[in-house]
Amino acid sequence: MEPPVGSVGDCYDNTLAETIIGLFKTEVIKRLGPWKSKDQVEWESLQWVDWFNKERLLEPLGYITPIETEEQYEQALKSDKIAA
């Protein structure tokens, strides 16, 4: 049995990071290729990361975006401060 890529404690040894990398490869690299330039890969990568961090719908939270989740959290904090 061989150890995973990377050393203990870095992102390549992290299951979550490996899952996200696999998701990225499936959704962007394989689906949108073949690639004509490094710049094209970088641009599509930036767009995917922006979508993933801001616009994707989160099933466990009732199919809302990360931005909506943050807004609800901030609103709840404000409500708690007012009630206190």
Gaussian input, Z-matrix of N, CA and C with variables (Angstrom, degrees):
# hf/3-21g

backbone

0 1
 N
 C     1     B1
 C     2     B2     1     A1
 N     3     B3     2     A2     1     D1
 C     4     B4     3     A3     2     D2
 C     5     B5     4     A4     3     D3
 N     6     B6     5     A5     4     D4
 C     7     B7     6     A6     5     D5
 C     8     B8     7     A7     6     D6
 N     9     B9     8     A8     7     D7
 C    10    B10     9     A9     8     D8
 C    11    B11    10    A10     9     D9
 N    12    B12    11    A11    10    D10
 C    13    B13    12    A12    11    D11
 C    14    B14    13    A13    12    D12
 N    15    B15    14    A14    13    D13
 C    16    B16    15    A15    14    D14
 C    17    B17    16    A16    15    D15
 N    18    B18    17    A17    16    D16
 C    19    B19    18    A18    17    D17
 C    20    B20    19    A19    18    D18
 N    21    B21    20    A20    19    D19
 C    22    B22    21    A21    20    D20
 C    23    B23    22    A22    21    D21
 N    24    B24    23    A23    22    D22
 C    25    B25    24    A24    23    D23
 C    26    B26    25    A25    24    D24
 N    27    B27    26    A26    25    D25
 C    28    B28    27    A27    26    D26
 C    29    B29    28    A28    27    D27
 N    30    B30    29    A29    28    D28
 C    31    B31    30    A30    29    D29
 C    32    B32    31    A31    30    D30
 N    33    B33    32    A32    31    D31
 C    34    B34    33    A33    32    D32
 C    35    B35    34    A34    33    D33
 N    36    B36    35    A35    34    D34
 C    37    B37    36    A36    35    D35
 C    38    B38    37    A37    36    D36
 N    39    B39    38    A38    37    D37
 C    40    B40    39    A39    38    D38
 C    41    B41    40    A40    39    D39
 N    42    B42    41    A41    40    D40
 C    43    B43    42    A42    41    D41
 C    44    B44    43    A43    42    D42
 N    45    B45    44    A44    43    D43
 C    46    B46    45    A45    44    D44
 C    47    B47    46    A46    45    D45
 N    48    B48    47    A47    46    D46
 C    49    B49    48    A48    47    D47
 C    50    B50    49    A49    48    D48
 N    51    B51    50    A50    49    D49
 C    52    B52    51    A51    50    D50
 C    53    B53    52    A52    51    D51
 N    54    B54    53    A53    52    D52
 C    55    B55    54    A54    53    D53
 C    56    B56    55    A55    54    D54
 N    57    B57    56    A56    55    D55
 C    58    B58    57    A57    56    D56
 C    59    B59    58    A58    57    D57
 N    60    B60    59    A59    58    D58
 C    61    B61    60    A60    59    D59
 C    62    B62    61    A61    60    D60
 N    63    B63    62    A62    61    D61
 C    64    B64    63    A63    62    D62
 C    65    B65    64    A64    63    D63
 N    66    B66    65    A65    64    D64
 C    67    B67    66    A66    65    D65
 C    68    B68    67    A67    66    D66
 N    69    B69    68    A68    67    D67
 C    70    B70    69    A69    68    D68
 C    71    B71    70    A70    69    D69
 N    72    B72    71    A71    70    D70
 C    73    B73    72    A72    71    D71
 C    74    B74    73    A73    72    D72
 N    75    B75    74    A74    73    D73
 C    76    B76    75    A75    74    D74
 C    77    B77    76    A76    75    D75
 N    78    B78    77    A77    76    D76
 C    79    B79    78    A78    77    D77
 C    80    B80    79    A79    78    D78
 N    81    B81    80    A80    79    D79
 C    82    B82    81    A81    80    D80
 C    83    B83    82    A82    81    D81
 N    84    B84    83    A83    82    D82
 C    85    B85    84    A84    83    D83
 C    86    B86    85    A85    84    D84
 N    87    B87    86    A86    85    D85
 C    88    B88    87    A87    86    D86
 C    89    B89    88    A88    87    D87
 N    90    B90    89    A89    88    D88
 C    91    B91    90    A90    89    D89
 C    92    B92    91    A91    90    D90
 N    93    B93    92    A92    91    D91
 C    94    B94    93    A93    92    D92
 C    95    B95    94    A94    93    D93
 N    96    B96    95    A95    94    D94
 C    97    B97    96    A96    95    D95
 C    98    B98    97    A97    96    D96
 N    99    B99    98    A98    97    D97
 C   100   B100    99    A99    98    D98
 C   101   B101   100   A100    99    D99
 N   102   B102   101   A101   100   D100
 C   103   B103   102   A102   101   D101
 C   104   B104   103   A103   102   D102
 N   105   B105   104   A104   103   D103
 C   106   B106   105   A105   104   D104
 C   107   B107   106   A106   105   D105
 N   108   B108   107   A107   106   D106
 C   109   B109   108   A108   107   D107
 C   110   B110   109   A109   108   D108
 N   111   B111   110   A110   109   D109
 C   112   B112   111   A111   110   D110
 C   113   B113   112   A112   111   D111
 N   114   B114   113   A113   112   D112
 C   115   B115   114   A114   113   D113
 C   116   B116   115   A115   114   D114
 N   117   B117   116   A116   115   D115
 C   118   B118   117   A117   116   D116
 C   119   B119   118   A118   117   D117
 N   120   B120   119   A119   118   D118
 C   121   B121   120   A120   119   D119
 C   122   B122   121   A121   120   D120
 N   123   B123   122   A122   121   D121
 C   124   B124   123   A123   122   D122
 C   125   B125   124   A124   123   D123
 N   126   B126   125   A125   124   D124
 C   127   B127   126   A126   125   D125
 C   128   B128   127   A127   126   D126
 N   129   B129   128   A128   127   D127
 C   130   B130   129   A129   128   D128
 C   131   B131   130   A130   129   D129
 N   132   B132   131   A131   130   D130
 C   133   B133   132   A132   131   D131
 C   134   B134   133   A133   132   D132
 N   135   B135   134   A134   133   D133
 C   136   B136   135   A135   134   D134
 C   137   B137   136   A136   135   D135
 N   138   B138   137   A137   136   D136
 C   139   B139   138   A138   137   D137
 C   140   B140   139   A139   138   D138
 N   141   B141   140   A140   139   D139
 C   142   B142   141   A141   140   D140
 C   143   B143   142   A142   141   D141
 N   144   B144   143   A143   142   D142
 C   145   B145   144   A144   143   D143
 C   146   B146   145   A145   144   D144
 N   147   B147   146   A146   145   D145
 C   148   B148   147   A147   146   D146
 C   149   B149   148   A148   147   D147
 N   150   B150   149   A149   148   D148
 C   151   B151   150   A150   149   D149
 C   152   B152   151   A151   150   D150
 N   153   B153   152   A152   151   D151
 C   154   B154   153   A153   152   D152
 C   155   B155   154   A154   153   D153
 N   156   B156   155   A155   154   D154
 C   157   B157   156   A156   155   D155
 C   158   B158   157   A157   156   D156
 N   159   B159   158   A158   157   D157
 C   160   B160   159   A159   158   D158
 C   161   B161   160   A160   159   D159
 N   162   B162   161   A161   160   D160
 C   163   B163   162   A162   161   D161
 C   164   B164   163   A163   162   D162
 N   165   B165   164   A164   163   D163
 C   166   B166   165   A165   164   D164
 C   167   B167   166   A166   165   D165
 N   168   B168   167   A167   166   D166
 C   169   B169   168   A168   167   D167
 C   170   B170   169   A169   168   D168
 N   171   B171   170   A170   169   D169
 C   172   B172   171   A171   170   D170
 C   173   B173   172   A172   171   D171
 N   174   B174   173   A173   172   D172
 C   175   B175   174   A174   173   D173
 C   176   B176   175   A175   174   D174
 N   177   B177   176   A176   175   D175
 C   178   B178   177   A177   176   D176
 C   179   B179   178   A178   177   D177
 N   180   B180   179   A179   178   D178
 C   181   B181   180   A180   179   D179
 C   182   B182   181   A181   180   D180
 N   183   B183   182   A182   181   D181
 C   184   B184   183   A183   182   D182
 C   185   B185   184   A184   183   D183
 N   186   B186   185   A185   184   D184
 C   187   B187   186   A186   185   D185
 C   188   B188   187   A187   186   D186
 N   189   B189   188   A188   187   D187
 C   190   B190   189   A189   188   D188
 C   191   B191   190   A190   189   D189
 N   192   B192   191   A191   190   D190
 C   193   B193   192   A192   191   D191
 C   194   B194   193   A193   192   D192
 N   195   B195   194   A194   193   D193
 C   196   B196   195   A195   194   D194
 C   197   B197   196   A196   195   D195
 N   198   B198   197   A197   196   D196
 C   199   B199   198   A198   197   D197
 C   200   B200   199   A199   198   D198
 N   201   B201   200   A200   199   D199
 C   202   B202   201   A201   200   D200
 C   203   B203   202   A202   201   D201
 N   204   B204   203   A203   202   D202
 C   205   B205   204   A204   203   D203
 C   206   B206   205   A205   204   D204
 N   207   B207   206   A206   205   D205
 C   208   B208   207   A207   206   D206
 C   209   B209   208   A208   207   D207
 N   210   B210   209   A209   208   D208
 C   211   B211   210   A210   209   D209
 C   212   B212   211   A211   210   D210
 N   213   B213   212   A212   211   D211
 C   214   B214   213   A213   212   D212
 C   215   B215   214   A214   213   D213
 N   216   B216   215   A215   214   D214
 C   217   B217   216   A216   215   D215
 C   218   B218   217   A217   216   D216
 N   219   B219   218   A218   217   D217
 C   220   B220   219   A219   218   D218
 C   221   B221   220   A220   219   D219
 N   222   B222   221   A221   220   D220
 C   223   B223   222   A222   221   D221
 C   224   B224   223   A223   222   D222
 N   225   B225   224   A224   223   D223
 C   226   B226   225   A225   224   D224
 C   227   B227   226   A226   225   D225
 N   228   B228   227   A227   226   D226
 C   229   B229   228   A228   227   D227
 C   230   B230   229   A229   228   D228
 N   231   B231   230   A230   229   D229
 C   232   B232   231   A231   230   D230
 C   233   B233   232   A232   231   D231
 N   234   B234   233   A233   232   D232
 C   235   B235   234   A234   233   D233
 C   236   B236   235   A235   234   D234
 N   237   B237   236   A236   235   D235
 C   238   B238   237   A237   236   D236
 C   239   B239   238   A238   237   D237
 N   240   B240   239   A239   238   D238
 C   241   B241   240   A240   239   D239
 C   242   B242   241   A241   240   D240
 N   243   B243   242   A242   241   D241
 C   244   B244   243   A243   242   D242
 C   245   B245   244   A244   243   D243
 N   246   B246   245   A245   244   D244
 C   247   B247   246   A246   245   D245
 C   248   B248   247   A247   246   D246
 N   249   B249   248   A248   247   D247
 C   250   B250   249   A249   248   D248
 C   251   B251   250   A250   249   D249

   B1=1.4437
   B2=1.5194
   B3=1.3371
   B4=1.4546
   B5=1.5190
   B6=1.3385
   B7=1.4678
   B8=1.5253
   B9=1.3399
   B10=1.4609
   B11=1.5251
   B12=1.3178
   B13=1.4602
   B14=1.5216
   B15=1.3103
   B16=1.4620
   B17=1.5157
   B18=1.2979
   B19=1.4640
   B20=1.5252
   B21=1.2991
   B22=1.4596
   B23=1.5271
   B24=1.3316
   B25=1.4537
   B26=1.5153
   B27=1.3366
   B28=1.4611
   B29=1.5230
   B30=1.3222
   B31=1.4634
   B32=1.5147
   B33=1.3334
   B34=1.4529
   B35=1.5241
   B36=1.3176
   B37=1.4530
   B38=1.5265
   B39=1.2958
   B40=1.4538
   B41=1.5268
   B42=1.3103
   B43=1.4578
   B44=1.5193
   B45=1.3026
   B46=1.4589
   B47=1.5201
   B48=1.3161
   B49=1.4663
   B50=1.5199
   B51=1.3219
   B52=1.4586
   B53=1.5273
   B54=1.3139
   B55=1.4578
   B56=1.5177
   B57=1.3194
   B58=1.4587
   B59=1.5305
   B60=1.3158
   B61=1.4618
   B62=1.5299
   B63=1.3282
   B64=1.4568
   B65=1.5191
   B66=1.3172
   B67=1.4587
   B68=1.5259
   B69=1.3262
   B70=1.4601
   B71=1.5310
   B72=1.3143
   B73=1.4626
   B74=1.5264
   B75=1.3318
   B76=1.4559
   B77=1.5176
   B78=1.3221
   B79=1.4578
   B80=1.5267
   B81=1.3168
   B82=1.4602
   B83=1.5288
   B84=1.3021
   B85=1.4593
   B86=1.5270
   B87=1.3230
   B88=1.4677
   B89=1.5234
   B90=1.3087
   B91=1.4603
   B92=1.5268
   B93=1.3329
   B94=1.4588
   B95=1.5278
   B96=1.3400
   B97=1.4665
   B98=1.5128
   B99=1.2811
   B100=1.4602
   B101=1.5360
   B102=1.3097
   B103=1.4532
   B104=1.5190
   B105=1.3236
   B106=1.4564
   B107=1.5224
   B108=1.3382
   B109=1.4634
   B110=1.5235
   B111=1.3210
   B112=1.4585
   B113=1.5290
   B114=1.3241
   B115=1.4641
   B116=1.5257
   B117=1.3181
   B118=1.4680
   B119=1.5293
   B120=1.3201
   B121=1.4754
   B122=1.5185
   B123=1.3194
   B124=1.4644
   B125=1.5248
   B126=1.3351
   B127=1.4591
   B128=1.5281
   B129=1.3157
   B130=1.4674
   B131=1.5225
   B132=1.3295
   B133=1.4714
   B134=1.5235
   B135=1.3296
   B136=1.4689
   B137=1.5219
   B138=1.3317
   B139=1.4615
   B140=1.5215
   B141=1.3289
   B142=1.4622
   B143=1.5289
   B144=1.3207
   B145=1.4664
   B146=1.5262
   B147=1.3239
   B148=1.4580
   B149=1.5284
   B150=1.3232
   B151=1.4754
   B152=1.5269
   B153=1.3319
   B154=1.4625
   B155=1.5298
   B156=1.3252
   B157=1.4619
   B158=1.5253
   B159=1.3447
   B160=1.4588
   B161=1.5181
   B162=1.3208
   B163=1.4564
   B164=1.5278
   B165=1.3245
   B166=1.4632
   B167=1.5177
   B168=1.2996
   B169=1.4558
   B170=1.5250
   B171=1.3075
   B172=1.4603
   B173=1.5328
   B174=1.3198
   B175=1.4571
   B176=1.5322
   B177=1.3410
   B178=1.4683
   B179=1.5284
   B180=1.3320
   B181=1.4617
   B182=1.5232
   B183=1.3393
   B184=1.4531
   B185=1.5157
   B186=1.3184
   B187=1.4651
   B188=1.5277
   B189=1.3330
   B190=1.4617
   B191=1.5266
   B192=1.3189
   B193=1.4634
   B194=1.5303
   B195=1.3388
   B196=1.4633
   B197=1.5312
   B198=1.3314
   B199=1.4690
   B200=1.5268
   B201=1.3339
   B202=1.4686
   B203=1.5194
   B204=1.3333
   B205=1.4655
   B206=1.5254
   B207=1.3361
   B208=1.4650
   B209=1.5249
   B210=1.3315
   B211=1.4617
   B212=1.5279
   B213=1.3280
   B214=1.4672
   B215=1.5271
   B216=1.3361
   B217=1.4608
   B218=1.5290
   B219=1.3258
   B220=1.4673
   B221=1.5212
   B222=1.3303
   B223=1.4621
   B224=1.5287
   B225=1.3302
   B226=1.4621
   B227=1.5195
   B228=1.3257
   B229=1.4747
   B230=1.5079
   B231=1.3284
   B232=1.4592
   B233=1.5153
   B234=1.3294
   B235=1.4640
   B236=1.5223
   B237=1.3451
   B238=1.4685
   B239=1.5105
   B240=1.3326
   B241=1.4640
   B242=1.5271
   B243=1.3221
   B244=1.4611
   B245=1.5313
   B246=1.3277
   B247=1.4663
   B248=1.5427
   B249=1.3085
   B250=1.4688
   B251=1.4707
   A1=108.44
   A2=116.11
   A3=120.74
   A4=110.16
   A5=117.76
   A6=120.66
   A7=109.98
   A8=117.96
   A9=120.48
   A10=111.13
   A11=115.54
   A12=120.58
   A13=109.11
   A14=116.88
   A15=120.63
   A16=111.45
   A17=114.58
   A18=120.19
   A19=109.28
   A20=115.75
   A21=121.10
   A22=109.40
   A23=115.90
   A24=120.73
   A25=115.21
   A26=118.28
   A27=116.77
   A28=109.90
   A29=116.44
   A30=120.24
   A31=112.91
   A32=118.73
   A33=120.14
   A34=111.97
   A35=116.99
   A36=121.31
   A37=110.06
   A38=116.79
   A39=122.71
   A40=109.79
   A41=117.24
   A42=121.94
   A43=112.20
   A44=117.91
   A45=120.63
   A46=110.88
   A47=117.20
   A48=120.41
   A49=110.37
   A50=117.19
   A51=120.26
   A52=110.94
   A53=117.38
   A54=121.12
   A55=110.76
   A56=117.36
   A57=121.83
   A58=110.43
   A59=117.06
   A60=120.63
   A61=110.01
   A62=117.73
   A63=121.53
   A64=111.83
   A65=116.50
   A66=121.70
   A67=110.45
   A68=116.71
   A69=121.79
   A70=111.06
   A71=116.28
   A72=119.55
   A73=111.39
   A74=116.74
   A75=120.47
   A76=111.45
   A77=117.46
   A78=121.42
   A79=113.90
   A80=118.25
   A81=119.90
   A82=111.65
   A83=116.81
   A84=120.55
   A85=111.70
   A86=117.45
   A87=119.94
   A88=112.37
   A89=117.59
   A90=121.01
   A91=113.04
   A92=118.04
   A93=120.90
   A94=114.26
   A95=117.64
   A96=120.56
   A97=111.02
   A98=120.20
   A99=127.68
   A100=111.53
   A101=114.48
   A102=121.45
   A103=110.66
   A104=115.86
   A105=121.62
   A106=112.60
   A107=116.32
   A108=119.05
   A109=110.52
   A110=114.07
   A111=121.12
   A112=110.16
   A113=117.28
   A114=121.44
   A115=111.47
   A116=116.47
   A117=120.56
   A118=110.49
   A119=117.54
   A120=121.59
   A121=109.98
   A122=117.10
   A123=120.93
   A124=111.16
   A125=117.68
   A126=121.21
   A127=111.15
   A128=117.04
   A129=120.22
   A130=111.11
   A131=116.81
   A132=120.65
   A133=110.54
   A134=116.47
   A135=120.47
   A136=111.50
   A137=116.40
   A138=119.34
   A139=111.48
   A140=117.23
   A141=120.65
   A142=110.78
   A143=116.84
   A144=120.61
   A145=110.37
   A146=117.34
   A147=120.95
   A148=110.45
   A149=116.88
   A150=121.13
   A151=110.28
   A152=116.92
   A153=121.70
   A154=111.10
   A155=116.68
   A156=121.07
   A157=114.30
   A158=117.61
   A159=119.50
   A160=115.61
   A161=118.61
   A162=120.09
   A163=116.63
   A164=119.03
   A165=118.98
   A166=109.96
   A167=116.04
   A168=120.80
   A169=109.50
   A170=115.65
   A171=121.49
   A172=109.72
   A173=116.63
   A174=121.87
   A175=112.88
   A176=119.59
   A177=118.96
   A178=114.01
   A179=116.66
   A180=120.42
   A181=112.52
   A182=117.08
   A183=120.17
   A184=114.11
   A185=116.14
   A186=121.71
   A187=112.64
   A188=115.10
   A189=120.67
   A190=108.25
   A191=116.19
   A192=121.30
   A193=111.26
   A194=116.75
   A195=119.43
   A196=112.22
   A197=117.05
   A198=120.50
   A199=110.18
   A200=117.74
   A201=121.06
   A202=110.97
   A203=116.30
   A204=120.44
   A205=110.51
   A206=116.52
   A207=120.66
   A208=111.41
   A209=116.70
   A210=119.76
   A211=111.20
   A212=117.20
   A213=120.60
   A214=110.77
   A215=116.46
   A216=120.77
   A217=110.65
   A218=116.44
   A219=120.27
   A220=111.27
   A221=116.73
   A222=120.66
   A223=110.68
   A224=116.64
   A225=120.57
   A226=111.23
   A227=117.35
   A228=120.48
   A229=110.89
   A230=117.26
   A231=121.04
   A232=110.68
   A233=116.75
   A234=121.42
   A235=110.61
   A236=116.70
   A237=120.70
   A238=111.39
   A239=118.05
   A240=121.40
   A241=110.78
   A242=115.82
   A243=119.56
   A244=110.32
   A245=117.39
   A246=122.12
   A247=110.22
   A248=118.49
   A249=120.91
   A250=113.51
   D1=135.03
   D2=-179.93
   D3=-103.20
   D4=145.97
   D5=178.02
   D6=-68.97
   D7=159.72
   D8=177.55
   D9=-65.53
   D10=162.80
   D11=177.52
   D12=-62.02
   D13=137.82
   D14=178.77
   D15=95.92
   D16=177.22
   D17=179.16
   D18=-105.29
   D19=164.51
   D20=-178.88
   D21=-59.41
   D22=130.86
   D23=176.36
   D24=96.46
   D25=-12.23
   D26=177.74
   D27=-94.36
   D28=172.36
   D29=-172.78
   D30=-64.48
   D31=-24.24
   D32=-179.08
   D33=-76.50
   D34=-11.47
   D35=177.43
   D36=-100.15
   D37=4.99
   D38=-174.76
   D39=-99.54
   D40=122.73
   D41=-177.61
   D42=-59.70
   D43=-41.62
   D44=179.63
   D45=-62.25
   D46=-45.29
   D47=179.20
   D48=-61.94
   D49=-40.82
   D50=178.99
   D51=-64.28
   D52=-36.06
   D53=177.92
   D54=-66.26
   D55=-44.90
   D56=179.81
   D57=-64.71
   D58=-41.09
   D59=178.36
   D60=-62.00
   D61=-42.26
   D62=177.67
   D63=-63.51
   D64=-42.27
   D65=177.59
   D66=-61.62
   D67=-44.84
   D68=178.65
   D69=-60.93
   D70=-45.26
   D71=179.89
   D72=-61.84
   D73=-40.69
   D74=-179.61
   D75=-69.00
   D76=-46.65
   D77=-173.88
   D78=-79.38
   D79=-28.18
   D80=-174.72
   D81=-115.26
   D82=-61.88
   D83=-170.91
   D84=-62.24
   D85=-51.38
   D86=-177.12
   D87=-76.37
   D88=-38.67
   D89=-175.28
   D90=-74.84
   D91=-38.28
   D92=-174.61
   D93=-96.46
   D94=-10.08
   D95=-179.60
   D96=-72.15
   D97=175.91
   D98=4.12
   D99=-74.35
   D100=153.70
   D101=-174.00
   D102=-97.98
   D103=140.33
   D104=-178.90
   D105=-94.48
   D106=-24.17
   D107=-178.70
   D108=-156.17
   D109=162.01
   D110=175.01
   D111=-63.58
   D112=-37.63
   D113=179.49
   D114=-61.34
   D115=-38.53
   D116=178.28
   D117=-63.76
   D118=-42.40
   D119=177.90
   D120=-63.60
   D121=-43.99
   D122=179.75
   D123=-61.76
   D124=-43.63
   D125=-179.42
   D126=-63.78
   D127=-47.59
   D128=179.37
   D129=-64.32
   D130=-34.32
   D131=177.36
   D132=-64.23
   D133=-45.23
   D134=178.63
   D135=-61.98
   D136=-41.62
   D137=178.90
   D138=-63.80
   D139=-41.31
   D140=-179.07
   D141=-65.99
   D142=-43.97
   D143=179.65
   D144=-62.66
   D145=-41.05
   D146=177.23
   D147=-61.20
   D148=-46.88
   D149=177.89
   D150=-60.83
   D151=-47.39
   D152=-176.45
   D153=-60.53
   D154=-39.80
   D155=-176.68
   D156=-83.03
   D157=-20.77
   D158=-173.71
   D159=-120.80
   D160=-34.98
   D161=-166.60
   D162=-116.55
   D163=-15.48
   D164=-176.31
   D165=-66.98
   D166=148.08
   D167=179.98
   D168=-86.65
   D169=132.67
   D170=-177.12
   D171=-100.76
   D172=106.98
   D173=-178.11
   D174=-57.02
   D175=-47.41
   D176=-177.35
   D177=-61.98
   D178=-18.40
   D179=-178.50
   D180=-105.84
   D181=16.29
   D182=176.97
   D183=88.71
   D184=30.12
   D185=177.73
   D186=58.56
   D187=50.85
   D188=173.10
   D189=-119.38
   D190=163.18
   D191=-177.19
   D192=-81.48
   D193=161.89
   D194=174.87
   D195=-57.66
   D196=-36.98
   D197=178.32
   D198=-62.23
   D199=-45.57
   D200=178.32
   D201=-63.13
   D202=-37.31
   D203=178.19
   D204=-61.77
   D205=-45.21
   D206=178.47
   D207=-63.86
   D208=-41.85
   D209=179.38
   D210=-62.57
   D211=-42.42
   D212=178.39
   D213=-63.87
   D214=-39.78
   D215=179.11
   D216=-64.03
   D217=-46.36
   D218=179.21
   D219=-63.18
   D220=-39.42
   D221=177.88
   D222=-63.81
   D223=-40.64
   D224=177.85
   D225=-63.84
   D226=-39.25
   D227=177.01
   D228=-63.09
   D229=-42.72
   D230=178.87
   D231=-63.23
   D232=-41.53
   D233=179.59
   D234=-63.23
   D235=-40.70
   D236=178.13
   D237=-63.88
   D238=-38.76
   D239=179.68
   D240=-67.52
   D241=-38.87
   D242=179.59
   D243=-67.39
   D244=-40.16
   D245=-177.19
   D246=-71.99
   D247=-24.63
   D248=-175.18
   D249=-78.00

